[in-house]
Amino acid sequence: MRGTTAPTAAKGNAPASGASTLGVLLLALLTSVGCGGPEALSEGVSEGAGEAWAHGAQALSEGTAPRSSPQTALGVALEVEDGEPMPLRVRAGQSIYINQIDIRSSVAASKDEGLAGLVRTGDFAGLGWLGVKQVEQEFELLGSEEGYKRRRFYRNAAWMNLPSSFFVEPVDEYGRLTGLPILLNAGQNDKRQDTDDFFVRRFRAIQWTYDCPALQNCAGASNYLEEALLELRNARTQAKQKTLTLNSRTKALRLRWTLRPFSAYTIPVEQVAQPAYDYGFSMDVSPVTPPLKDGTYAPGTAIQFRLTLKDGSGKRLHPVGWLPAYNDVIFGENEAGIQYYRAFFDPTATYYRRKHRERMMIAQIMGPAQRIQPIRSIIDMEAFLAPETDVQTISTAARDGVFSQFRTFPPANQLFGGAFDPMHVGWAAPVSDTWSFQIPANAEPGTYLVTVKGRRVYLGEDIPYSKTVEIQVGTKQKTQPVLTTGPCNTCHSEGGELGTVLHGNDNRGACAACHAPLGFELEGPVFVRVHFIHSRSDRIGAAVAQCSKCHLAKESVQRASKAACLSCHTSYPKSHEQQFGPITSMYVGGGRESFQQCTSTCHTTHPQSGL
């Protein structure tokens, strides 16, 4: 990300204060006809893959279900980087709706000037920046040769809070309309309304400092990046009805934002006549190790699993035996659209920056189901880099009350090893589609959940998918997780369902093993992330202090720790600072001590909780 984009000239201006959205839209529509044509379309299609990928396994099988119809509307993702629209490849004649809009503008700086560079120049310079202020900051715990990274997060600029909309117009090579435009309502920051067309709306700015000499100390730093981010995703029900059908004359989509109506983004469109794969994404997770005659597995068993990734009509996305190498996924030859973790190149930040683009593929096992709970033991980087294993033990029953392991794709020692060594051979190696989880010899009987989550990006479609299978260990009697929160669908509906957002996983019992605190990313646990996101959003329809909106019983809010409290609260009394230390992390309050229970006597109730 850093240093790869040059500042661009300012384009357009924000509408005058008090101008109606309708007036701006009418003006935008009137000025759209006859505008200049799009930039040249991008050429070329990625072909081939590594030798082991192409020849080391069976051929891809055809799907068993009929292919989707181009007339069935497809959700597509639109992206603009520093004023440059990213080309959109899509199946020829496809009917589409807009499921994501990502727009980013960045400016490099050699001194600490906040966001002054963005205000002066770049793609967002003409927007209203009045009111912008820094609201939080966080250091990355893992340093580099250059130093430590600090992220400062900014909100409340006028353009971030104001209601606005987008026009999307299909146009030919001369910029003439080839169909009717659609209007998408981005809503406003402080209130979610039924007319909003996206479930997620996050308009932000971040200042990055790359060369801080120490944690919490950026004295003498001289390498900065300022960036503004607009994120809209997960089209709501009515937005999915706002469709465009691409005909043979459509060569681009013109994206016009009402806050800069005179400077449209022209997104080149390439229509692919006979794509190799269908849209959609699914997976099979199958035990290879057979169970005992009664269908159970004995404690102490190493159970091998196989992962099969498929398109929407059931066609395999990879040969039997192998997934693509990391280099093929990140740097090019991955026609099927399989995705791996890419935050080395496009950093993410919970709530504030592009978490949907992290795209980790990972498998976990957790159980027994009746013991599932948050993991508070910290997993350090050394566990990921250990060459002797490709599976990490995240929790044990003796230490954490529940057993769990996970495995990344590629294996963590290859995946994270390459982050420190760009020539790391693990990034070039094909990835096996099988792995083994080791059930402890003293495993408690019950149902164990095995979950794989991933993401596919293919011909304009960017979607997650998760699959959970159950195995029985030591008993045929099924057991269930005891959930202490819910129901999430009170808010997560109309396009924001848990089966659609995030990892596409509506099984909340199958989250905690992957979401453990990591030594280099302490904010991993689900309770930290849920508290943080919901407390920072101004679009939640209930008072954040009213715990009963999500928590089902008072016992579930009584475990006091820095991580539990300061993932939601942004401050605590001076007396607490003297006893527990100052707040140094916006996510968990402090460092590794943040998951230790402070007390079992002080915080037995929560004011205004409703419990």
Backbone torsions as a table, in degrees:
resi	resn	phi	psi	omega
1	MET	NA	-52.8	-172.1
2	ARG	-68.2	133.3	173.1
3	GLY	77.4	6.0	-175.7
4	THR	-100.5	-10.0	-178.3
5	THR	-127.0	135.2	179.3
6	ALA	-92.8	150.0	176.6
7	PRO	-59.6	143.6	178.0
8	THR	-112.4	159.7	-179.9
9	ALA	-66.0	149.2	178.7
10	ALA	-64.7	142.0	-179.1
11	LYS	-126.6	116.9	173.8
12	GLY	74.0	177.2	179.6
13	ASN	-134.9	156.7	173.7
14	ALA	-68.0	150.5	178.6
15	PRO	-64.0	153.7	179.4
16	ALA	-60.7	148.7	-179.2
17	SER	-56.3	131.1	177.2
18	GLY	90.7	-6.8	179.1
19	ALA	-65.8	138.8	-178.7
20	SER	-77.0	146.2	177.3
21	THR	-60.1	-40.1	-179.1
22	LEU	-60.9	-43.0	-179.8
23	GLY	-62.4	-42.3	179.1
24	VAL	-63.6	-40.7	-178.9
25	LEU	-65.4	-42.8	178.2
26	LEU	-61.6	-41.4	178.6
27	LEU	-64.5	-41.6	179.0
28	ALA	-61.4	-41.9	-178.9
29	LEU	-66.0	-41.7	-179.4
30	LEU	-64.0	-34.9	-177.6
31	THR	-87.2	-4.6	-175.0
32	SER	-76.3	-37.5	-175.5
33	VAL	-71.1	128.9	178.0
34	GLY	89.9	1.4	176.8
35	CYS	-67.7	163.3	-177.7
36	GLY	-60.8	153.5	-178.7
37	GLY	-72.3	169.8	-177.9
38	PRO	-72.7	165.9	174.1
39	GLU	-68.8	165.8	-178.2
40	ALA	-57.1	142.3	-179.4
41	LEU	-73.1	147.2	177.9
42	SER	-73.3	149.7	-178.1
43	GLU	-111.9	160.6	168.3
44	GLY	95.1	144.6	175.5
45	VAL	-127.5	133.6	177.6
46	SER	-61.3	134.3	179.9
47	GLU	-129.0	152.2	172.9
48	GLY	74.9	-175.7	176.2
49	ALA	-166.3	-173.4	-179.2
50	GLY	-63.1	159.9	-176.0
51	GLU	-60.0	-42.3	179.3
52	ALA	-66.4	-35.4	177.7
53	TRP	-63.0	-43.0	-173.0
54	ALA	-83.4	-34.1	-169.7
55	HIS	-120.3	-11.2	-171.4
56	GLY	-88.4	8.7	-178.1
57	ALA	-154.8	-178.9	-178.3
58	GLN	-68.4	160.3	178.1
59	ALA	-69.0	158.8	177.2
60	LEU	-67.4	142.1	179.6
61	SER	-95.7	152.1	176.3
62	GLU	-78.0	155.3	179.5
63	GLY	-72.0	157.8	179.5
64	THR	-93.7	-18.0	-179.8
65	ALA	-98.0	153.9	177.2
66	PRO	-64.8	150.8	179.4
67	ARG	-67.0	151.3	177.5
68	SER	-66.6	154.7	-178.8
69	SER	-90.4	140.8	174.1
70	PRO	-58.8	-21.2	179.4
71	GLN	-77.4	-14.8	175.7
72	THR	-80.9	118.6	-171.8
73	ALA	-61.3	136.5	-178.1
74	LEU	-113.4	135.1	175.5
75	GLY	-81.6	125.3	-178.1
76	VAL	-117.4	160.3	-179.3
77	ALA	-110.9	129.1	177.7
78	LEU	-108.6	140.3	-175.0
79	GLU	-140.7	139.2	175.7
80	VAL	-132.9	126.6	179.6
81	GLU	-117.5	115.4	178.3
82	ASP	49.8	47.1	177.1
83	GLY	81.9	-6.5	-177.8
84	GLU	-100.4	109.9	178.0
85	PRO	-66.8	135.1	177.0
86	MET	-81.8	129.7	-178.6
87	PRO	-57.2	145.4	179.3
88	LEU	-111.4	118.0	173.1
89	ARG	-99.5	132.9	-175.0
90	VAL	-149.6	155.3	178.5
91	ARG	-62.4	138.9	-177.0
92	ALA	-59.0	135.0	177.2
93	GLY	73.5	11.8	-174.1
94	GLN	-71.4	137.9	169.3
95	SER	-85.2	131.3	-173.5
96	ILE	-132.1	156.0	162.3
97	TYR	-127.9	163.4	-175.7
98	ILE	-93.0	117.4	-178.2
99	ASN	-102.0	-23.3	179.2
100	GLN	-145.6	143.4	168.0
101	ILE	-132.9	120.8	176.2
102	ASP	-121.8	120.2	176.6
103	ILE	-127.9	130.8	-177.4
104	ARG	-134.5	138.1	174.5
105	SER	-130.5	135.9	-176.2
106	SER	-137.6	153.1	178.2
107	VAL	-140.6	128.6	176.1
108	ALA	-82.8	150.9	-179.9
109	ALA	-146.8	155.0	178.8
110	SER	-108.5	2.4	177.4
111	LYS	-142.2	161.1	-178.6
112	ASP	-79.6	101.1	179.9
113	GLU	-127.1	24.8	-179.2
114	GLY	62.7	-120.5	178.9
115	LEU	-114.0	19.9	-174.3
116	ALA	-59.2	-33.8	178.8
117	GLY	-64.5	-39.7	178.1
118	LEU	-66.7	-35.6	179.6
119	VAL	-68.4	-34.2	-177.0
120	ARG	-80.7	-40.6	-169.9
121	THR	-147.5	170.7	-179.4
122	GLY	99.5	177.4	-172.1
123	ASP	-65.0	-27.2	-177.7
124	PHE	-103.9	10.4	-175.2
125	ALA	-62.7	-31.4	-177.5
126	GLY	-81.1	-1.2	-179.1
127	LEU	-81.4	167.0	179.3
128	GLY	-80.9	111.5	-178.6
129	TRP	-98.8	0.9	-178.7
130	LEU	-58.9	132.1	177.5
131	GLY	95.6	-7.5	-176.5
132	VAL	-64.8	140.5	178.1
133	LYS	-153.0	152.7	174.9
134	GLN	-73.8	131.9	-178.5
135	VAL	-112.9	-27.8	-179.5
136	GLU	-156.1	165.4	171.2
137	GLN	-147.7	157.3	-179.3
138	GLU	-151.8	137.8	173.3
139	PHE	-94.1	143.8	170.4
140	GLU	-78.6	133.5	-172.9
141	LEU	-75.3	-20.4	-177.8
142	LEU	-98.3	114.7	-179.7
143	GLY	-83.2	174.0	177.7
144	SER	-136.1	-178.4	177.6
145	GLU	-61.1	-30.7	-179.5
146	GLU	-75.5	-30.0	-178.5
147	GLY	139.5	-161.2	177.6
148	TYR	-96.9	152.8	179.5
149	LYS	-101.4	135.9	172.8
150	ARG	-116.5	137.8	177.1
151	ARG	-118.5	124.1	174.9
152	ARG	-110.3	129.9	-173.1
153	PHE	-108.5	133.9	-174.6
154	TYR	-122.0	142.7	178.1
155	ARG	-140.6	178.7	168.6
156	ASN	74.9	10.2	167.1
157	ALA	-63.7	151.5	-176.9
158	ALA	-54.4	-42.8	-176.6
159	TRP	-67.3	-24.1	179.3
160	MET	-75.5	-30.2	-173.2
161	ASN	-98.7	-28.9	-174.1
162	LEU	-67.1	148.0	170.6
163	PRO	-67.0	143.7	178.3
164	SER	-154.8	170.1	-177.4
165	SER	-142.3	170.0	177.5
166	PHE	-128.7	135.7	165.6
167	PHE	-95.2	136.3	170.7
168	VAL	-122.1	121.0	-174.3
169	GLU	-121.5	123.8	171.8
170	PRO	-77.5	131.7	-176.1
171	VAL	-136.3	160.4	177.0
172	ASP	-90.0	-170.7	-176.1
173	GLU	-65.9	-17.0	178.6
174	TYR	-100.5	4.6	-180.0
175	GLY	85.3	11.1	179.7
176	ARG	-88.3	142.9	-178.4
177	LEU	-61.1	136.3	174.6
178	THR	-110.9	4.0	179.4
179	GLY	-175.0	177.4	-179.5
180	LEU	-74.6	138.0	176.5
181	PRO	-74.0	163.7	174.3
182	ILE	-120.2	152.9	179.6
183	LEU	-114.6	127.1	-179.6
184	LEU	-117.9	127.9	-176.7
185	ASN	-92.1	116.0	178.8
186	ALA	-83.0	-10.6	178.8
187	GLY	72.1	-160.3	179.8
188	GLN	-134.5	167.1	-169.2
189	ASN	-68.9	-40.1	-166.2
190	ASP	-97.5	9.4	-178.9
191	LYS	-159.7	124.9	172.8
192	ARG	-86.9	133.4	-178.3
193	GLN	-125.8	159.3	-179.9
194	ASP	-62.5	-23.5	-178.6
195	THR	-82.4	-8.8	178.0
196	ASP	-62.7	141.0	-178.7
197	ASP	-98.4	-4.6	179.3
198	PHE	-133.0	141.3	178.1
199	PHE	-72.7	-39.5	-179.3
200	VAL	-104.2	126.4	175.7
201	ARG	-135.4	112.8	-179.4
202	ARG	-138.2	110.6	177.0
203	PHE	-111.6	120.4	-169.5
204	ARG	-142.8	171.7	165.8
205	ALA	-141.9	147.6	-177.5
206	ILE	-135.8	138.3	168.1
207	GLN	-108.1	123.3	177.2
208	TRP	-100.3	134.5	169.2
209	THR	-116.9	122.4	-169.4
210	TYR	-97.8	-18.2	-170.3
211	ASP	-125.5	45.9	175.0
212	CYS	-70.1	132.3	-176.8
213	PRO	-68.5	-21.9	-178.6
214	ALA	-156.4	162.3	172.3
215	LEU	-58.1	138.0	179.3
216	GLN	65.7	16.4	-178.3
217	ASN	-147.5	111.9	178.9
218	CYS	-115.5	23.5	178.6
219	ALA	-59.7	130.7	178.7
220	GLY	82.5	2.2	-179.7
221	ALA	-65.1	149.9	-178.2
222	SER	-143.5	12.3	-177.1
223	ASN	-126.3	103.8	-174.0
224	TYR	-126.0	155.5	169.7
225	LEU	-138.4	131.6	175.5
226	GLU	-109.0	133.8	179.6
227	GLU	-142.4	144.2	173.5
228	ALA	-111.2	140.2	-174.3
229	LEU	-131.4	134.4	173.0
230	LEU	-121.1	119.2	-179.0
231	GLU	-126.2	118.7	171.2
232	LEU	-126.0	129.6	179.4
233	ARG	-156.3	166.6	-177.3
234	ASN	63.5	81.2	-179.4
235	ALA	-58.5	135.0	177.9
236	ARG	-80.5	174.0	-170.2
237	THR	-54.6	-46.9	-176.2
238	GLN	-69.9	-29.4	179.5
239	ALA	-68.0	-29.0	179.4
240	LYS	-70.7	-15.5	176.9
241	GLN	-87.9	-10.2	-179.8
242	LYS	-90.8	88.2	-170.0
243	THR	-109.9	155.2	171.6
244	LEU	-122.3	135.5	173.3
245	THR	-107.0	120.6	-176.5
246	LEU	-82.1	117.4	175.8
247	ASN	-96.5	179.6	-173.5
248	SER	-64.6	-21.2	-179.4
249	ARG	-86.2	-12.3	-177.0
250	THR	-73.7	117.4	-179.7
251	LYS	-114.9	-8.9	-177.7
252	ALA	-163.4	161.9	168.3
253	LEU	-114.4	128.6	177.8
254	ARG	-97.6	119.0	-176.9
255	LEU	-105.8	116.7	-176.2
256	ARG	-121.4	125.4	-179.9
257	TRP	-100.0	132.8	-175.3
258	THR	-65.7	-17.0	176.5
259	LEU	-85.1	-7.5	171.1
260	ARG	-147.0	64.6	-167.2
261	PRO	-69.0	-20.2	-174.6
262	PHE	-94.3	3.7	-178.4
263	SER	-132.3	81.3	-177.2
264	ALA	-76.2	153.1	170.3
265	TYR	-95.0	126.2	179.3
266	THR	-104.1	109.2	-173.7
267	ILE	-95.3	112.1	179.4
268	PRO	-60.7	139.7	179.4
269	VAL	-119.3	125.0	172.3
270	GLU	-110.0	123.2	-179.9
271	GLN	-98.3	123.5	-175.7
272	VAL	-97.6	120.3	-171.3
273	ALA	-70.6	-45.6	-175.7
274	GLN	-134.1	76.8	-179.0
275	PRO	-63.3	150.0	-177.0
276	ALA	-69.6	-25.9	-175.3
277	TYR	-129.3	164.6	175.3
278	ASP	-91.0	166.9	172.1
279	TYR	-73.6	172.7	179.7
280	GLY	92.1	167.3	-176.0
281	PHE	-153.2	131.9	174.0
282	SER	-150.3	171.9	178.4
283	MET	-151.8	153.5	170.6
284	ASP	-112.1	136.8	175.1
285	VAL	-122.0	109.5	-170.6
286	SER	-123.6	131.2	172.5
287	PRO	-67.5	128.7	174.7
288	VAL	-88.1	-37.3	177.2
289	THR	-71.0	121.5	-177.6
290	PRO	-71.6	147.1	176.1
291	PRO	-78.0	177.6	173.0
292	LEU	-68.2	174.5	-177.0
293	LYS	-59.8	-28.8	-179.4
294	ASP	-87.4	7.3	177.1
295	GLY	85.8	5.4	-179.2
296	THR	-107.3	166.9	173.3
297	TYR	-111.8	141.3	179.7
298	ALA	-81.0	143.9	170.9
299	PRO	-51.4	144.1	-178.2
300	GLY	90.6	-2.7	-178.3
301	THR	-81.9	137.0	168.5
302	ALA	-90.8	115.1	-174.9
303	ILE	-105.1	120.8	177.3
304	GLN	-89.5	139.4	178.3
305	PHE	-122.6	154.9	174.6
306	ARG	-124.1	136.4	178.8
307	LEU	-106.2	131.2	175.2
308	THR	-125.5	119.6	178.4
309	LEU	-98.4	136.0	-174.2
310	LYS	-136.9	157.8	172.0
311	ASP	-84.0	-175.8	-173.5
312	GLY	-66.2	-21.1	178.1
313	SER	-101.3	9.9	173.6
314	GLY	93.1	5.0	178.6
315	LYS	-76.6	134.5	177.9
316	ARG	-61.7	143.7	177.1
317	LEU	-98.2	1.7	-178.1
318	HIS	-159.0	158.4	177.2
319	PRO	-67.5	156.9	174.2
320	VAL	-62.7	128.2	177.2
321	GLY	106.8	-28.5	-171.9
322	TRP	-140.0	142.4	164.8
323	LEU	-104.1	164.0	-177.2
324	PRO	-68.2	158.3	174.3
325	ALA	-67.5	154.7	179.4
326	TYR	-57.9	-43.4	-178.8
327	ASN	-60.3	-37.1	-179.8
328	ASP	-67.0	-37.2	-179.3
329	VAL	-71.4	-45.9	-172.6
330	ILE	-81.0	-37.6	-170.9
331	PHE	-109.3	1.6	171.7
332	GLY	160.3	-75.1	-160.3
333	GLU	-81.7	78.8	-176.4
334	ASN	-145.0	70.8	-172.9
335	GLU	-61.4	-29.3	-174.7
336	ALA	-75.2	-15.6	176.3
337	GLY	88.1	13.2	176.0
338	ILE	-63.4	142.9	-177.1
339	GLN	-122.7	147.8	171.8
340	TYR	-126.6	171.5	178.8
341	TYR	-53.7	128.4	-176.5
342	ARG	-133.3	18.4	-178.7
343	ALA	-71.1	-9.3	170.7
344	PHE	-60.9	-30.4	-172.8
345	PHE	-110.3	-24.5	179.8
346	ASP	-134.5	81.5	-170.4
347	PRO	-58.5	148.5	179.1
348	THR	-118.3	161.4	174.8
349	ALA	-147.4	126.2	-179.0
350	THR	-49.1	125.7	-179.2
351	TYR	73.0	-41.3	-169.6
352	TYR	-89.7	-25.1	-174.4
353	ARG	-149.9	108.2	159.3
354	ARG	44.3	45.3	-179.9
355	LYS	-63.8	-27.6	179.8
356	HIS	-68.2	-16.5	-178.4
357	ARG	-96.1	4.4	177.6
358	GLU	-67.9	-44.2	166.3
359	ARG	63.0	34.2	175.6
360	MET	-64.7	134.6	168.1
361	MET	-104.4	126.5	-171.7
362	ILE	-153.2	148.0	175.5
363	ALA	-120.1	147.2	178.5
364	GLN	-140.5	157.0	167.1
365	ILE	-128.4	142.0	-179.6
366	MET	-150.6	138.8	177.7
367	GLY	173.5	177.7	-1.0
368	PRO	-70.9	159.1	-172.3
369	ALA	-56.9	-36.0	-176.8
370	GLN	-69.8	-11.4	179.6
371	ARG	-106.2	1.3	-175.9
372	ILE	-60.4	132.9	-177.8
373	GLN	-161.0	168.8	177.4
374	PRO	-61.4	146.2	177.3
375	ILE	-96.4	130.6	-178.6
376	ARG	-117.0	-4.8	175.4
377	SER	-76.1	135.9	-175.0
378	ILE	-88.6	131.4	179.0
379	ILE	-103.0	119.9	-174.9
380	ASP	-90.7	164.0	-177.9
381	MET	-57.9	-33.1	-179.6
382	GLU	-56.3	-33.9	179.1
383	ALA	-66.9	-29.4	-179.7
384	PHE	-79.5	-30.2	-174.6
385	LEU	-91.9	-7.2	-177.6
386	ALA	-57.5	122.7	-174.5
387	PRO	-73.8	-17.5	-172.5
388	GLU	-84.0	-5.2	-177.3
389	THR	-145.6	146.5	173.8
390	ASP	-110.0	9.9	177.8
391	VAL	-125.0	134.9	179.8
392	GLN	-105.2	130.6	173.1
393	THR	-84.5	116.9	-173.4
394	ILE	-91.6	-38.0	-178.7
395	SER	-149.5	155.4	174.6
396	THR	-125.8	156.1	-179.1
397	ALA	-62.9	-38.7	-177.8
398	ALA	-66.6	-35.6	-175.2
399	ARG	-93.0	-37.4	-169.4
400	ASP	-123.7	-2.0	178.9
401	GLY	85.0	-7.0	-178.6
402	VAL	-154.3	151.6	178.8
403	PHE	-98.5	139.8	173.9
404	SER	-156.9	149.3	171.8
405	GLN	-138.0	156.8	168.5
406	PHE	-140.9	165.2	-179.0
407	ARG	-143.8	124.5	178.5
408	THR	-89.2	161.9	174.1
409	PHE	-121.2	118.6	-8.3
410	PRO	-59.9	171.0	176.7
411	PRO	-55.2	149.9	-171.2
412	ALA	-59.1	-35.8	-179.0
413	ASN	-67.4	-26.8	173.4
414	GLN	-83.2	-44.2	-176.4
415	LEU	-63.0	-54.6	-176.6
416	PHE	-81.8	-23.8	174.8
417	GLY	-60.6	-37.7	178.7
418	GLY	-68.5	-22.2	178.9
419	ALA	-66.5	-27.5	-179.9
420	PHE	-99.0	-11.5	-178.1
421	ASP	-145.7	95.7	-176.1
422	PRO	-59.3	-19.4	178.0
423	MET	-93.0	11.4	-176.3
424	HIS	-56.4	127.9	-174.9
425	VAL	-66.3	-23.2	-179.3
426	GLY	-62.1	-28.3	179.3
427	TRP	-72.0	-20.9	-179.0
428	ALA	-96.8	-7.8	-174.4
429	ALA	-84.7	137.3	171.0
430	PRO	-59.5	151.7	-173.7
431	VAL	-107.3	126.3	179.1
432	SER	-65.1	145.6	176.3
433	ASP	-92.6	9.1	175.4
434	THR	-122.1	155.4	177.6
435	TRP	-160.9	168.0	-178.6
436	SER	-127.8	136.9	169.2
437	PHE	-104.9	136.7	-178.3
438	GLN	-99.3	111.6	176.6
439	ILE	-74.1	131.1	-179.4
440	PRO	-61.9	150.8	179.4
441	ALA	-64.5	-28.1	-179.8
442	ASN	-103.5	25.3	-176.6
443	ALA	-58.2	134.4	176.4
444	GLU	-71.7	136.4	179.7
445	PRO	-61.5	148.6	176.5
446	GLY	151.4	-170.5	178.2
447	THR	-88.4	131.2	177.4
448	TYR	-112.7	135.7	-176.3
449	LEU	-99.0	128.9	175.6
450	VAL	-115.2	120.5	-174.5
451	THR	-127.6	138.7	171.0
452	VAL	-123.9	135.4	175.6
453	LYS	-128.6	146.9	180.0
454	GLY	-159.6	-174.3	-178.7
455	ARG	-145.5	145.3	177.5
456	ARG	-123.9	136.2	175.7
457	VAL	-124.1	112.5	-172.1
458	TYR	-147.6	120.6	175.6
459	LEU	44.8	53.0	174.2
460	GLY	92.6	-18.8	-178.3
461	GLU	-93.3	131.1	-179.4
462	ASP	-129.7	101.3	-172.1
463	ILE	-137.8	147.9	175.0
464	PRO	-93.9	166.1	172.9
465	TYR	-157.2	142.0	174.5
466	SER	-132.6	146.7	178.4
467	LYS	-134.0	129.3	176.9
468	THR	-118.6	131.3	172.6
469	VAL	-121.1	152.5	-179.3
470	GLU	-108.5	140.4	171.4
471	ILE	-125.7	149.4	179.8
472	GLN	-101.2	127.1	179.4
473	VAL	-115.1	117.5	173.2
474	GLY	73.8	-1.1	180.0
475	THR	-163.1	150.8	173.7
476	LYS	-87.0	-12.3	-177.2
477	GLN	-75.2	120.1	179.6
478	LYS	-72.4	143.7	175.3
479	THR	-123.4	158.4	-173.5
480	GLN	-124.5	148.1	171.7
481	PRO	-65.6	147.0	175.0
482	VAL	-102.4	100.9	-177.0
483	LEU	-86.0	135.7	-178.3
484	THR	-104.2	3.2	178.7
485	THR	-132.7	164.2	178.1
486	GLY	136.8	177.9	-8.2
487	PRO	-86.2	130.4	-176.0
488	CYS	-69.9	-26.6	-175.3
489	ASN	-71.5	-2.5	171.4
490	THR	-58.5	-38.6	178.1
491	CYS	-108.8	-36.6	-175.5
492	HIS	-83.8	83.9	-179.4
493	SER	-151.0	179.9	175.8
494	GLU	52.5	42.7	-179.4
495	GLY	106.6	-12.0	179.4
496	GLY	-108.0	20.6	-178.9
497	GLU	-61.1	150.0	179.9
498	LEU	-62.0	-26.2	176.9
499	GLY	-75.4	-2.4	-179.3
500	THR	-118.0	-44.5	-177.5
501	VAL	-81.3	175.6	174.9
502	LEU	53.6	-114.5	-177.0
503	HIS	-99.7	7.7	-176.5
504	GLY	67.1	38.1	-174.8
505	ASN	-125.2	114.2	178.8
506	ASP	-101.2	9.8	176.3
507	ASN	-98.9	94.6	-173.1
508	ARG	-73.4	-12.4	173.7
509	GLY	-73.6	-14.1	-174.6
510	ALA	-108.8	50.4	-177.3
511	CYS	-126.4	-35.6	-162.4
512	ALA	-68.4	-27.9	-177.6
513	ALA	-68.6	-44.7	176.1
514	CYS	-68.3	-35.4	-176.1
515	HIS	-93.8	71.2	174.9
516	ALA	-111.7	157.8	177.2
517	PRO	-70.2	126.8	177.9
518	LEU	-103.0	147.0	-177.9
519	GLY	-60.3	-23.9	179.2
520	PHE	-105.9	0.4	179.3
521	GLU	-155.8	81.6	-171.9
522	LEU	-69.0	-18.1	-174.0
523	GLU	-82.0	18.3	-175.9
524	GLY	-62.4	-40.9	-172.1
525	PRO	-57.4	147.0	-177.4
526	VAL	-58.2	-42.2	-176.9
527	PHE	-64.2	-32.2	176.7
528	VAL	-66.5	-49.4	-175.7
529	ARG	-67.7	-41.0	179.8
530	VAL	-65.5	-45.2	176.2
531	HIS	-58.3	-47.1	-175.0
532	PHE	-63.2	-49.3	-176.4
533	ILE	-64.2	-46.4	-175.5
534	HIS	-71.8	-30.0	179.6
535	SER	-79.0	-24.3	179.9
536	ARG	-89.2	-20.0	-178.9
537	SER	-79.1	136.6	174.4
538	ASP	-92.9	7.9	-173.6
539	ARG	-110.8	11.6	175.5
540	ILE	-80.0	135.8	-173.3
541	GLY	-83.9	10.6	-179.8
542	ALA	-138.2	159.0	176.0
543	ALA	-64.3	131.0	-177.3
544	VAL	-62.0	-32.7	-178.6
545	ALA	-68.7	-15.8	-178.2
546	GLN	-84.0	81.6	-175.1
547	CYS	-57.8	-28.6	-175.4
548	SER	-65.7	-13.2	176.0
549	LYS	-65.3	-26.3	179.7
550	CYS	-122.9	-39.7	-178.2
551	HIS	-82.6	138.7	-173.7
552	LEU	-92.1	-19.7	-178.8
553	ALA	-150.3	153.1	-176.1
554	LYS	-63.7	-27.7	-179.4
555	GLU	-61.3	-26.9	-176.5
556	SER	-77.5	-5.8	177.6
557	VAL	-115.3	14.8	-172.2
558	GLN	-102.2	-4.3	177.5
559	ARG	-86.2	103.9	-175.0
560	ALA	-90.6	124.6	172.3
561	SER	-151.1	165.4	175.7
562	LYS	-57.3	-44.9	-176.8
563	ALA	-62.6	-39.1	-179.2
564	ALA	-70.1	-42.6	-174.2
565	CYS	-84.0	-46.2	-171.3
566	LEU	-88.4	0.3	166.7
567	SER	-74.8	-17.0	178.4
568	CYS	-112.0	-55.8	178.0
569	HIS	-73.1	147.9	179.3
570	THR	-103.3	-1.2	179.5
571	SER	-156.6	163.0	169.2
572	TYR	-147.2	167.7	-170.6
573	PRO	-61.1	158.3	177.7
574	LYS	-57.7	-34.7	179.5
575	SER	-62.5	-34.1	177.4
576	HIS	-70.9	-37.3	177.1
577	GLU	-60.2	-41.5	179.7
578	GLN	-65.9	-36.0	-176.4
579	GLN	-87.7	-38.3	-172.4
580	PHE	-115.4	-2.5	179.8
581	GLY	95.0	159.5	-179.5
582	PRO	-70.6	161.5	176.7
583	ILE	-77.1	120.0	179.9
584	THR	-119.7	-6.4	179.0
585	SER	-134.2	129.6	178.9
586	MET	-71.8	-18.4	-177.9
587	TYR	-88.5	-47.9	-173.2
588	VAL	-125.2	2.1	175.6
589	GLY	92.9	-45.8	-177.3
590	GLY	-143.8	-136.9	-179.7
591	GLY	-107.2	-138.1	-173.8
592	ARG	-64.5	-22.3	179.3
593	GLU	-74.0	-7.2	-171.2
594	SER	-66.2	-16.7	-177.8
595	PHE	-98.4	-3.4	176.3
596	GLN	-75.4	142.3	-179.7
597	GLN	-72.2	124.2	-178.3
598	CYS	-68.7	-46.5	-173.0
599	THR	-162.8	157.6	173.5
600	SER	-112.1	5.8	-174.7
601	THR	-120.1	-29.1	-173.1
602	CYS	-77.3	-53.4	-172.3
603	HIS	-99.2	75.0	178.7
604	THR	-99.1	-10.3	174.3
605	THR	-138.2	164.5	177.1
606	HIS	-129.3	121.8	-179.2
607	PRO	-55.3	137.8	177.1
608	GLN	64.9	14.1	-173.8
609	SER	-71.0	-27.4	-174.3
610	GLY	80.6	6.2	-179.9
611	LEU	-109.2	NA	NA
